[in-house]
Amino acid sequence: MTAGTPSGSVAALLTPITSEGQLDSHALGGLVRSLIAGGLDGLLVLGSSGEVAALSARERREAVDTVMRTSGGQVPVLVGVASNALADAVDEVRAARIAGAAAVLVAPPFYGPVQQRTVADFYRRVADAADGLPVLAYHVPAFTGVPVAPETIATLAAEGVIAGVKDSNRDLEYLQQAIALGAETTGPWSTFVGTDTLPARLRRVDMAPITLYGAGREDSREKPRPPASSLSSARRKSGFSLRWAPE
């Protein structure tokens, strides 16, 4: 596990692409160094901002290798996994563990209608393959079309299958439930907010310290964080392209 368990302000990395359509490992390494120098607490490679679903298996492995090598254990690195195929998801989780990831952020199986019992079984099988590497459930139904229901989160947390959740659905009630589960769970638990607009709402109800920085642990009080940047402004500053984002 790299540099401790994930908590705090974690940057979801963009995946730079060259004008020829290839992964730009040089630009990705520079982005990692810049974010670490800026004081971020962790990095997420292959999240939605990194356009994980638009990358080939080879590109995903190369991105993980680049981030792990460049970060050098200075901060925890979370690795995103998004696949309809259980075998592929298992392979990528195992690869993340071998690479030294601090945790994996796993989206549910998507595209078609998926029942919650299938979602739960998917996470159980992924957790078996993780072999002790923390698994975080990724609730982003706007992209996947499949929610990870609060009842499913509660069941998986009680079984010790997952060690937290990232909510990217702008749903305050869902987020409150995830935080409450973290308070009830005896093992490690992290609750991450995946949208830039929700934290401002949370501050107005005095919830930001426990949602931005790790489910209410005493060592996770709110602290200064770098300002968020949009994809377009990040592209302008870095000079690299993205695969899906329009120029």
C-alpha positions as CSV (number, residue, x, y, z in Angstrom):
1,M,0.0,0.0,0.0
2,T,1.3,3.4,-1.0
3,A,1.9,6.1,1.6
4,G,-1.0,5.2,3.9
5,T,-4.7,4.9,3.5
6,P,-6.5,7.3,1.2
7,S,-8.1,10.4,2.8
8,G,-8.1,14.1,2.3
9,S,-8.2,16.0,-1.0
10,V,-7.6,13.5,-3.8
11,A,-7.1,14.8,-7.3
12,A,-8.8,12.9,-10.1
13,L,-6.2,12.9,-12.8
14,L,-6.8,13.8,-16.5
15,T,-5.3,11.4,-19.0
16,P,-3.2,13.4,-21.5
17,I,-3.3,12.3,-25.1
18,T,-0.9,13.3,-27.8
19,S,-2.0,14.8,-31.1
20,E,-1.4,11.3,-32.6
21,G,-3.9,9.8,-30.2
22,Q,-1.4,8.1,-27.9
23,L,-1.1,8.3,-24.2
24,D,1.2,11.2,-23.3
25,S,3.2,9.6,-20.4
26,H,5.5,12.6,-20.2
27,A,2.6,15.1,-19.7
28,L,1.0,12.7,-17.2
29,G,4.2,12.5,-15.2
30,G,4.4,16.3,-15.2
31,L,0.9,16.6,-14.0
32,V,1.5,14.2,-11.1
33,R,4.6,16.1,-10.0
34,S,2.7,19.4,-10.1
35,L,-0.2,18.2,-8.1
36,I,2.1,16.6,-5.4
37,A,4.0,19.9,-5.2
38,G,0.7,21.7,-4.7
39,G,0.0,19.8,-1.5
40,L,-2.7,17.3,-2.5
41,D,-3.2,14.3,-0.2
42,G,-3.6,11.7,-2.9
43,L,-4.2,10.9,-6.6
44,L,-6.8,9.0,-8.5
45,V,-5.8,7.6,-11.9
46,L,-8.4,6.2,-14.3
47,G,-11.4,8.0,-12.9
48,S,-14.1,9.6,-14.9
49,S,-12.0,12.7,-15.4
50,G,-9.3,10.4,-16.8
51,E,-11.8,9.0,-19.4
52,V,-11.2,5.5,-18.2
53,A,-13.8,4.1,-20.5
54,A,-12.1,5.6,-23.6
55,L,-8.7,3.9,-22.9
56,S,-7.5,0.6,-24.1
57,A,-6.3,-2.0,-21.6
58,R,-2.7,-1.2,-22.5
59,E,-3.2,2.5,-22.1
60,R,-4.8,1.9,-18.6
61,R,-1.8,-0.2,-17.5
62,E,0.6,2.4,-18.9
63,A,-1.2,5.2,-17.1
64,V,-1.1,3.4,-13.8
65,D,2.6,2.5,-14.2
66,T,3.4,6.2,-15.0
67,V,1.5,7.6,-12.0
68,M,3.0,5.0,-9.6
69,R,6.5,5.5,-10.8
70,T,6.3,9.3,-10.8
71,S,4.6,9.6,-7.4
72,G,7.2,7.3,-5.8
73,G,5.1,6.6,-2.7
74,Q,4.8,10.3,-1.7
75,V,1.0,10.2,-1.6
76,P,-1.5,7.4,-1.8
77,V,-2.7,6.5,-5.4
78,L,-6.2,5.2,-6.0
79,V,-6.8,3.3,-9.3
80,G,-10.1,3.4,-11.0
81,V,-11.7,0.3,-12.5
82,A,-14.7,0.4,-14.8
83,S,-15.5,-2.7,-16.8
84,N,-18.6,-4.7,-17.7
85,A,-16.6,-7.9,-17.8
86,L,-15.9,-9.3,-14.3
87,A,-12.8,-11.1,-15.5
88,D,-11.4,-7.8,-16.8
89,A,-12.3,-6.0,-13.6
90,V,-10.6,-8.7,-11.6
91,D,-7.4,-8.5,-13.7
92,E,-7.2,-4.7,-13.3
93,V,-7.7,-4.9,-9.6
94,R,-5.0,-7.5,-9.3
95,A,-2.7,-5.3,-11.4
96,A,-3.4,-2.3,-9.2
97,R,-2.5,-4.3,-6.1
98,I,0.7,-5.5,-7.6
99,A,1.6,-1.9,-8.7
100,G,1.2,-0.7,-5.1
101,A,-2.1,1.2,-5.2
102,A,-3.6,2.4,-1.9
103,A,-7.1,1.4,-3.0
104,V,-9.2,0.7,-6.1
105,L,-12.3,2.7,-7.0
106,V,-14.6,0.3,-8.7
107,A,-17.7,1.2,-10.8
108,P,-20.5,-1.2,-10.9
109,P,-21.2,-3.2,-14.1
110,F,-23.0,-0.9,-16.5
111,Y,-24.8,-0.4,-19.8
112,G,-27.7,-2.8,-19.4
113,P,-30.2,-3.0,-16.6
114,V,-28.5,-4.5,-13.6
115,Q,-30.2,-5.6,-10.4
116,Q,-28.7,-4.6,-7.0
117,R,-28.0,-8.2,-6.0
118,T,-25.9,-8.5,-9.2
119,V,-24.1,-5.3,-8.2
120,A,-23.4,-6.7,-4.8
121,D,-22.1,-10.0,-6.1
122,F,-19.8,-8.1,-8.5
123,Y,-18.2,-6.2,-5.7
124,R,-17.8,-9.4,-3.6
125,R,-15.9,-11.1,-6.4
126,V,-13.8,-8.0,-7.0
127,A,-13.0,-7.8,-3.3
128,D,-11.9,-11.5,-3.3
129,A,-9.4,-10.7,-6.1
130,A,-8.2,-7.5,-4.3
131,D,-6.8,-9.8,-1.6
132,G,-6.9,-7.1,1.1
133,L,-6.5,-4.0,-1.1
134,P,-9.3,-1.6,0.0
135,V,-12.2,-1.5,-2.5
136,L,-14.2,1.7,-2.8
137,A,-17.6,1.7,-4.5
138,Y,-18.0,4.3,-7.2
139,H,-21.6,5.7,-7.3
140,V,-21.8,7.7,-10.6
141,P,-25.2,6.7,-12.1
142,A,-25.1,9.6,-14.6
143,F,-22.3,7.9,-16.4
144,T,-22.9,4.2,-15.6
145,G,-26.7,4.2,-15.7
146,V,-26.5,1.8,-12.7
147,P,-26.6,3.1,-9.1
148,V,-25.0,1.5,-6.1
149,A,-28.0,1.8,-3.8
150,P,-27.6,2.8,-0.2
151,E,-28.9,-0.7,0.8
152,T,-26.2,-2.3,-1.3
153,I,-23.6,-0.1,0.3
154,A,-24.8,-1.0,3.8
155,T,-24.7,-4.7,3.0
156,L,-21.3,-4.6,1.5
157,A,-19.9,-2.5,4.3
158,A,-21.3,-4.9,6.9
159,E,-19.7,-7.8,5.1
160,G,-16.3,-6.0,5.0
161,V,-16.4,-6.1,1.2
162,I,-15.9,-2.4,0.7
163,A,-13.9,0.2,2.6
164,G,-15.8,3.3,1.4
165,V,-17.6,5.0,-1.4
166,K,-17.2,7.9,-3.8
167,D,-20.4,9.7,-4.5
168,S,-20.5,11.7,-7.8
169,N,-24.2,12.1,-8.0
170,R,-24.8,15.4,-6.3
171,D,-27.2,13.7,-3.9
172,L,-26.9,15.1,-0.4
173,E,-29.2,12.4,1.2
174,Y,-27.1,9.6,-0.4
175,L,-23.9,11.2,0.9
176,Q,-25.3,11.6,4.4
177,Q,-26.2,7.8,4.4
178,A,-22.7,7.0,3.3
179,I,-21.2,9.1,6.1
180,A,-23.4,7.5,8.6
181,L,-22.3,4.0,7.5
182,G,-18.7,5.1,7.9
183,A,-19.4,6.1,11.5
184,E,-21.0,2.6,12.2
185,T,-18.3,0.6,10.4
186,T,-15.5,-0.8,12.7
187,G,-13.0,-1.1,9.9
188,P,-11.4,1.7,7.8
189,W,-13.9,3.8,5.9
190,S,-13.5,6.7,3.5
191,T,-16.3,8.8,2.0
192,F,-15.3,10.9,-1.0
193,V,-17.3,13.7,-2.7
194,G,-16.9,13.5,-6.5
195,T,-18.5,16.8,-7.5
196,D,-17.2,20.3,-7.2
197,T,-20.5,21.9,-6.4
198,L,-21.7,19.7,-3.5
199,P,-18.9,20.7,-1.0
200,A,-20.1,24.4,-1.1
201,R,-23.6,23.2,-0.1
202,L,-22.1,21.0,2.6
203,R,-20.2,23.9,4.1
204,R,-23.5,25.7,4.6
205,V,-24.7,22.8,6.8
206,D,-21.4,22.3,8.5
207,M,-20.7,18.9,6.9
208,A,-17.6,19.6,4.8
209,P,-15.0,18.4,7.3
210,I,-16.5,14.9,7.5
211,T,-17.3,14.5,3.8
212,L,-14.2,16.0,2.2
213,Y,-11.7,14.4,4.5
214,G,-12.7,10.9,5.4
215,A,-15.9,10.1,7.2
216,G,-15.5,12.1,10.4
217,R,-12.2,10.6,11.7
218,E,-10.5,12.8,14.3
219,D,-7.4,13.2,12.0
220,S,-9.5,14.4,9.1
221,R,-10.6,17.9,10.1
222,E,-10.9,20.3,7.2
223,K,-7.7,21.9,6.0
224,P,-6.8,24.2,3.0
225,R,-7.1,22.5,-0.3
226,P,-6.0,23.5,-3.8
227,P,-8.6,25.2,-5.9
228,A,-10.5,23.0,-8.3
229,S,-9.9,23.5,-12.0
230,S,-12.3,22.6,-14.9
231,L,-11.2,20.2,-17.7
232,S,-11.0,23.1,-20.1
233,S,-8.8,25.3,-17.9
234,A,-6.6,22.3,-17.1
235,R,-6.1,21.6,-20.8
236,R,-5.3,25.2,-21.6
237,K,-2.7,25.3,-18.8
238,S,-1.1,22.0,-19.6
239,G,-1.2,22.2,-23.4
240,F,-2.2,18.5,-23.8
241,S,-5.4,17.1,-25.3
242,L,-8.0,14.7,-23.9
243,R,-9.7,11.9,-25.8
244,W,-13.4,12.8,-25.4
245,A,-13.3,16.5,-24.4
246,P,-13.9,18.8,-27.4
247,E,-11.2,21.3,-28.2
